[in-house]
Amino acid sequence: MATPRTVLLTGAAGGLGTLMRDLLPGYGYELRLLDLLPIEGEPDAIVADLADKDAVREAVRGVDAIIHLAGISLEASFEKILRANIEGTYNLYEAAREEGVPRIVFASSNHAVGFTPRPQGDAPLIPIDTPHRPDTFYGLSKSFGEDLAQFYWDKHALETVSVRIGSCFPEPSSVRMLSVWMSPADGARLFHAALTAENVQHTVVYGSSANTRLWWDLSTARAIGYDPQDDSEQYAEKIIAEQGDLDPENIAHAYLGGHFVSDPPIWPY
């Protein structure tokens, strides 16, 4: 696929959106920003709720692709998740179909498969075709998003790369994150690959750096042109000294979803 020129970035005021606002223009993209809240320093950003179908359709009109980061990123009541993550994602896909946008990069999550046991010892990496095992209503909404993306490819030929993101921060902050961390620079590399690869149809990839302690298989991400450059191992000695190593008896360490399986952080709004 030729490099898209104009890309709608939803959730542009969030943590990941803020990182990508800084990094993606370096790949030649003109970003159209959308968020539920105003973005400081971005007077042209679109302030809209994904529940507003007319506003969403107007936002997608004329763009070459969409990176969909918007929504609730922690656990919340089903009613809140339904409105923001499920109905909102549906509204975005419908608007993209109606306006002829050919590709969406969907921010899925490792929490779509959060109750998958993490690899231990010589166990193989978690494959991309592992069944959905969501650990929260949040994870359930990401499973829905992946299935919605598959449906829109099969029914309407709208392509999607669903990225099961681990943790994208400047540095990892926990022992678990040593396995699922994605550096911001690698995040931009992965989104760029997802926007430009040929014939992705609906492709699901894991989103992380090439960590020494990696838990999942990055082969589908590499197949679309992702070449991760970073590794969390440089932070491992300090983090393990402060926090201790993973404890297989701790349920939050036993599953891919970490503490989302036992004590998920709650969306504050």
TAURPE-V181623 format. One record per helix or strand. SS is the DSSP state (H for helix, E for strand). FROM is the first residue (numbers start at 1). TO is the last residue. If there is no record, write none. Layout:
ss->SS from->FROM to->TO
ss->SS from->FROM to->TO
This chain:
ss->E from->6 to->10
ss->H from->15 to->27
ss->E from->30 to->35
ss->E from->46 to->47
ss->H from->53 to->60
ss->E from->65 to->68
ss->E from->75 to->75
ss->H from->78 to->99
ss->E from->103 to->109
ss->H from->110 to->113
ss->E from->117 to->117
ss->E from->126 to->126
ss->H from->137 to->156
ss->E from->159 to->165
ss->E from->167 to->168
ss->H from->177 to->180
ss->E from->181 to->182
ss->H from->184 to->196
ss->E from->202 to->207
ss->E from->216 to->216
ss->H from->219 to->223
ss->H from->232 to->243
ss->H from->251 to->254
ss->E from->255 to->255
ss->H from->258 to->261
ss->E from->266 to->266
